[in-house]
Amino acid sequence: MNLLEAMRIYVRVVERGSISSAARDLNIGQPAASERIERLEKYLGCRLLLRSARAFNCTPEGAIFYERSKRILHAVEQAVAEVSNDEQDLKGTIRIAAPHCFGETIVPEALALVHATYPQLALELVLNDRIVDLVTEGVDISFRLGQLGEGAFIARHLGQVGRVLVAAPGYLGQHGPINEPSDLVKHPFIRVQNMFGTGQLSLRHPDTVVESVPVHTAIKTSHWRPVYEMVMSGVGIGVLEEPACVDALAAGRLVRILPQFEVLPLDLNVLIQAQRPVPPRVRMIVTMLKNCTPEILERVRIDCSKAASGLEVPSDDDVAVPPHPSLQA
């Protein structure tokens, strides 16, 4: 029996709480994973997992073996990295979690750069708007927007993701311009759930004064894309992350509302599991993400600012707004 391989499977089963999920992570069949766990228990002469209809729980021996196995696997990875003298030869799978909008707009470019630098590493991107527990979900690296929350992790601040209050030119042409923050409550507000649930939108004036104004939620969704589509089609107004709307602003399909105010941005952090030592492949990718992600965000911020400043709220007779000349391809 390959003891290290069995330990690796066991650790992932405990972290994922499911043999099938662990098998998918490790690219092996579920029967093979189950068979390895059974052989490991037979080899050790004790039960590691208590199986029920819905979940697995570690026995006292299983909990001890999990902690020791995790340390051993990390030590093995570190030893291989140190004697190889070539970090480019490191192989394995890195599981990365990110919120939907950020993960669909910014992360692909960042991962493309990572893959070009370390083509031997397999990258797996998991998108989820809920708070992901790195250990429970078997995640190596997680992007987190907003509050860090609780948990055992190491966080590195990457910057901020800007947000923009927008509407379609046709909507403003039909319903009239929005000139003051107090006007917002008169318009249907479309939002992602867990955002602006208090019915208040915080806007920051250039003099750093933050003003909280009421909004009327007409529609809420579990994903950012329906918000984008409904705002684009003139159903109402909404707040979108800059990477999600920069192209639409540049093309004149969206218009920034109350450009003299700023929607408070979201802090962006990258999280890794609180373990020592940090696996070399995780450390390598986090270093790359810390270098490239802020640059991507800054470029988007500049493009978004240029696009928004080049547009004017249309009049009733002029609904269509052409793209800013400097942003045309």
C-alpha positions as CSV (number, residue, x, y, z in Angstrom):
1,M,0.0,0.0,0.0
2,N,1.2,3.5,-0.9
3,L,0.9,5.0,2.6
4,L,1.5,8.6,1.5
5,E,-1.2,8.4,-1.2
6,A,-3.6,6.9,1.3
7,M,-2.9,9.6,3.7
8,R,-3.5,12.2,1.0
9,I,-6.9,10.7,0.2
10,Y,-7.8,10.5,3.8
11,V,-7.0,14.1,4.5
12,R,-9.0,15.3,1.6
13,V,-12.0,13.1,2.6
14,V,-11.9,14.6,6.1
15,E,-11.7,18.2,4.7
16,R,-14.4,17.7,2.2
17,G,-16.7,15.6,4.4
18,S,-17.4,13.4,1.4
19,I,-15.6,10.5,-0.4
20,S,-17.1,11.5,-3.7
21,S,-16.1,15.1,-3.4
22,A,-12.6,14.1,-2.4
23,A,-12.3,11.7,-5.3
24,R,-13.3,14.5,-7.7
25,D,-10.7,16.8,-6.2
26,L,-8.0,14.1,-6.6
27,N,-9.2,12.9,-10.1
28,I,-9.8,9.3,-9.0
29,G,-12.9,7.2,-8.9
30,Q,-15.1,7.1,-5.8
31,P,-14.8,3.3,-5.4
32,A,-11.0,3.6,-5.5
33,A,-11.0,6.3,-2.8
34,S,-13.3,4.2,-0.6
35,E,-11.1,1.1,-1.1
36,R,-8.0,3.1,-0.1
37,I,-9.6,4.3,3.1
38,E,-10.7,0.8,4.0
39,R,-7.2,-0.5,3.4
40,L,-5.7,2.3,5.4
41,E,-8.0,1.5,8.4
42,K,-7.0,-2.2,8.1
43,Y,-3.4,-1.3,7.9
44,L,-3.6,0.8,11.1
45,G,-5.8,-1.6,12.9
46,C,-8.4,1.0,13.9
47,R,-11.4,2.9,12.6
48,L,-10.7,6.4,11.3
49,L,-14.2,7.4,10.2
50,L,-17.6,6.9,11.6
51,R,-19.9,6.7,8.6
52,S,-23.6,7.7,8.7
53,A,-26.2,8.2,6.0
54,R,-25.4,11.9,5.6
55,A,-21.8,12.5,6.7
56,F,-18.5,11.3,8.1
57,N,-17.1,12.0,11.5
58,C,-13.6,11.3,12.7
59,T,-13.1,8.9,15.5
60,P,-10.6,10.1,18.2
61,E,-7.9,8.1,16.5
62,G,-9.0,9.4,13.1
63,A,-8.7,13.1,14.3
64,I,-5.2,12.4,15.6
65,F,-4.2,10.7,12.3
66,Y,-5.7,13.5,10.3
67,E,-3.6,16.2,12.0
68,R,-0.4,14.1,11.8
69,S,-1.0,13.2,8.2
70,K,-1.5,16.8,7.2
71,R,1.8,17.8,8.8
72,I,3.6,14.9,7.1
73,L,2.2,15.7,3.7
74,H,3.2,19.4,4.0
75,A,6.7,18.3,5.1
76,V,7.0,16.0,2.1
77,E,6.0,18.8,-0.3
78,Q,8.5,21.1,1.4
79,A,11.3,18.5,1.2
80,V,10.7,17.9,-2.5
81,A,10.7,21.6,-3.3
82,E,14.0,22.2,-1.4
83,V,15.9,19.4,-3.0
84,S,14.6,19.9,-6.5
85,N,16.1,23.4,-6.7
86,D,13.6,24.2,-9.4
87,E,10.2,25.5,-8.4
88,Q,9.1,25.3,-12.0
89,D,9.0,21.5,-11.7
90,L,6.4,21.5,-8.9
91,K,3.3,19.7,-9.9
92,G,-0.1,19.2,-8.3
93,T,-3.6,20.8,-8.2
94,I,-4.3,24.2,-6.7
95,R,-8.0,24.8,-5.8
96,I,-9.0,28.5,-5.9
97,A,-12.3,30.0,-4.7
98,A,-13.7,33.4,-5.7
99,P,-17.0,35.3,-5.6
100,H,-19.0,35.0,-8.9
101,C,-18.6,38.5,-10.4
102,F,-14.9,38.9,-9.5
103,G,-14.2,35.3,-10.4
104,E,-15.8,35.7,-13.8
105,T,-14.3,39.1,-14.7
106,I,-10.8,39.5,-13.1
107,V,-9.7,36.0,-12.0
108,P,-9.5,34.4,-15.5
109,E,-6.8,37.0,-16.6
110,A,-4.9,36.4,-13.4
111,L,-5.0,32.6,-13.7
112,A,-4.0,32.8,-17.4
113,L,-0.8,34.6,-16.2
114,V,-0.3,32.0,-13.5
115,H,-0.7,29.1,-16.0
116,A,1.7,30.7,-18.4
117,T,4.4,30.9,-15.6
118,Y,3.7,27.5,-14.0
119,P,2.1,25.3,-16.8
120,Q,2.8,22.1,-14.7
121,L,0.4,23.1,-12.0
122,A,-3.3,22.2,-12.5
123,L,-5.6,25.1,-11.5
124,E,-9.2,24.5,-10.4
125,L,-11.5,27.6,-9.9
126,V,-14.6,27.3,-7.7
127,L,-17.1,30.2,-7.8
128,N,-19.4,30.9,-4.8
129,D,-20.7,34.1,-3.3
130,R,-21.0,32.6,0.2
131,I,-18.1,32.7,2.6
132,V,-15.9,29.7,1.9
133,D,-14.2,27.9,4.7
134,L,-10.9,26.9,3.2
135,V,-10.3,23.7,5.2
136,T,-13.9,22.4,4.9
137,E,-14.1,23.1,1.2
138,G,-10.6,21.8,0.5
139,V,-9.6,25.2,-0.9
140,D,-5.9,26.2,-1.1
141,I,-6.5,29.9,-2.0
142,S,-9.6,32.1,-1.7
143,F,-10.4,35.6,-2.9
144,R,-12.6,37.3,-0.5
145,L,-14.5,40.6,-1.0
146,G,-15.7,42.8,1.9
147,Q,-15.5,41.6,5.5
148,L,-12.9,38.9,6.2
149,G,-15.2,37.1,8.6
150,E,-14.1,34.5,11.1
151,G,-11.9,31.4,10.6
152,A,-8.3,30.1,10.6
153,F,-6.6,31.7,7.7
154,I,-3.8,34.0,6.6
155,A,-5.0,37.0,4.7
156,R,-3.1,39.3,2.3
157,H,-4.7,42.6,1.2
158,L,-4.7,43.0,-2.6
159,G,-6.6,46.3,-2.9
160,Q,-10.2,47.3,-3.6
161,V,-12.8,46.5,-6.2
162,G,-14.7,49.6,-7.3
163,R,-18.4,49.7,-7.7
164,V,-20.6,51.9,-9.9
165,L,-24.2,53.1,-9.6
166,V,-25.6,52.7,-13.2
167,A,-28.6,52.8,-15.4
168,A,-29.4,52.3,-19.0
169,P,-29.5,55.5,-21.2
170,G,-33.0,54.5,-22.3
171,Y,-34.2,54.2,-18.7
172,L,-33.0,57.7,-17.9
173,G,-34.4,59.0,-21.1
174,Q,-37.8,57.7,-20.1
175,H,-37.8,58.4,-16.4
176,G,-35.7,61.5,-16.3
177,P,-32.2,62.3,-14.8
178,I,-31.3,61.5,-11.3
179,N,-29.7,64.6,-9.9
180,E,-29.7,64.1,-6.1
181,P,-29.1,61.1,-3.8
182,S,-32.6,61.6,-2.5
183,D,-34.0,60.8,-5.9
184,L,-32.7,57.2,-5.8
185,V,-35.6,55.9,-3.7
186,K,-38.1,56.8,-6.4
187,H,-36.5,54.3,-8.8
188,P,-36.6,50.5,-8.7
189,F,-33.3,49.2,-7.4
190,I,-32.0,45.8,-8.5
191,R,-29.4,44.1,-6.4
192,V,-27.6,40.9,-5.5
193,Q,-28.9,39.4,-2.3
194,N,-26.7,40.0,0.8
195,M,-25.8,43.4,-0.7
196,F,-27.6,46.6,0.4
197,G,-30.1,44.5,2.4
198,T,-30.6,47.3,4.8
199,G,-32.3,49.4,2.2
200,Q,-29.5,52.0,2.4
201,L,-26.8,52.9,-0.1
202,S,-23.7,54.5,1.2
203,L,-22.2,57.2,-1.2
204,R,-19.0,59.0,-0.7
205,H,-18.5,62.6,-1.8
206,P,-15.1,63.8,-3.0
207,D,-14.6,65.6,0.3
208,T,-14.7,62.1,2.0
209,V,-18.1,62.7,3.5
210,V,-20.2,59.4,3.4
211,E,-23.9,59.8,2.9
212,S,-26.3,57.0,3.5
213,V,-29.4,57.2,1.3
214,P,-32.5,55.0,1.0
215,V,-33.2,52.8,-2.0
216,H,-36.2,50.8,-3.0
217,T,-35.4,47.2,-3.8
218,A,-37.7,46.0,-6.5
219,I,-35.7,42.8,-7.5
220,K,-33.0,40.9,-5.9
221,T,-31.1,37.9,-7.3
222,S,-28.5,35.3,-6.2
223,H,-26.1,36.2,-9.1
224,W,-24.7,39.4,-10.5
225,R,-25.5,38.6,-14.1
226,P,-29.3,39.1,-13.9
227,V,-28.7,42.4,-12.2
228,Y,-26.5,43.4,-15.2
229,E,-29.0,42.2,-17.8
230,M,-32.0,43.9,-16.1
231,V,-30.3,47.2,-15.6
232,M,-29.1,47.0,-19.3
233,S,-32.7,46.4,-20.5
234,G,-34.0,49.4,-18.5
235,V,-35.9,47.6,-15.7
236,G,-34.3,49.8,-13.1
237,I,-31.0,51.0,-11.6
238,G,-28.3,49.1,-9.8
239,V,-24.8,48.8,-8.5
240,L,-22.2,46.8,-10.4
241,E,-18.6,46.0,-9.8
242,E,-16.3,48.0,-12.1
243,P,-15.0,45.0,-14.0
244,A,-18.6,43.9,-14.8
245,C,-19.6,47.2,-16.4
246,V,-16.5,48.9,-17.8
247,D,-17.2,47.7,-21.3
248,A,-20.9,48.7,-21.2
249,L,-19.9,52.2,-19.9
250,A,-17.3,52.5,-22.7
251,A,-19.9,51.5,-25.3
252,G,-22.6,53.8,-24.0
253,R,-24.9,51.0,-23.0
254,L,-24.8,52.1,-19.4
255,V,-24.5,55.5,-17.8
256,R,-23.0,56.3,-14.4
257,I,-25.6,57.8,-12.0
258,L,-24.5,60.6,-9.7
259,P,-20.9,60.7,-10.9
260,Q,-20.0,63.3,-8.3
261,F,-20.5,60.5,-5.7
262,E,-18.7,57.2,-5.3
263,V,-20.2,53.9,-4.1
264,L,-17.9,52.6,-1.4
265,P,-15.5,50.0,-2.9
266,L,-15.1,46.5,-1.5
267,D,-11.8,45.4,0.1
268,L,-10.1,42.5,-1.7
269,N,-8.0,39.9,0.2
270,V,-6.5,36.6,-0.8
271,L,-6.7,33.9,1.9
272,I,-4.7,30.8,2.4
273,Q,-5.0,28.1,5.1
274,A,-3.3,28.9,8.4
275,Q,-0.7,26.2,8.1
276,R,3.1,26.1,8.5
277,P,5.0,25.7,6.4
278,V,2.9,27.1,3.5
279,P,3.2,24.6,0.5
280,P,5.6,26.0,-2.1
281,R,3.1,25.9,-4.9
282,V,0.6,27.9,-2.9
283,R,3.2,30.4,-1.9
284,M,4.3,30.8,-5.5
285,I,0.8,31.4,-6.8
286,V,-0.1,33.8,-4.0
287,T,3.0,35.8,-4.8
288,M,1.9,36.1,-8.4
289,L,-1.6,37.0,-7.5
290,K,-0.3,39.8,-5.2
291,N,1.7,41.2,-8.1
292,C,-0.8,40.9,-11.0
293,T,-4.2,41.4,-9.4
294,P,-3.7,45.0,-8.3
295,E,-2.4,45.9,-11.7
296,I,-5.5,44.4,-13.4
297,L,-7.8,46.2,-11.0
298,E,-6.0,49.5,-11.5
299,R,-6.3,49.2,-15.3
300,V,-10.0,48.5,-15.0
301,R,-10.5,51.4,-12.6
302,I,-8.8,53.8,-15.0
303,D,-10.8,52.5,-18.0
304,C,-14.0,52.7,-16.0
305,S,-13.2,56.3,-14.9
306,K,-12.5,57.3,-18.5
307,A,-15.6,55.6,-19.8
308,A,-17.9,57.2,-17.2
309,S,-16.4,60.7,-17.6
310,G,-16.9,60.5,-21.3
311,L,-20.7,60.0,-21.1
312,E,-23.5,62.3,-20.4
313,V,-27.0,61.6,-19.2
314,P,-29.2,61.6,-22.3
315,S,-32.1,63.9,-22.8
316,D,-35.6,62.6,-23.8
317,D,-34.7,63.3,-27.5
318,D,-31.3,61.7,-27.4
319,V,-31.4,58.3,-25.7
320,A,-28.4,56.7,-27.5
321,V,-25.0,57.7,-26.2
322,P,-22.0,56.9,-28.4
323,P,-18.8,55.3,-26.9
324,H,-16.0,57.6,-25.9
325,P,-13.7,58.1,-28.9
326,S,-10.6,57.2,-26.9
327,L,-12.1,53.8,-25.9
328,Q,-13.1,52.6,-29.4
329,A,-11.2,49.7,-30.7
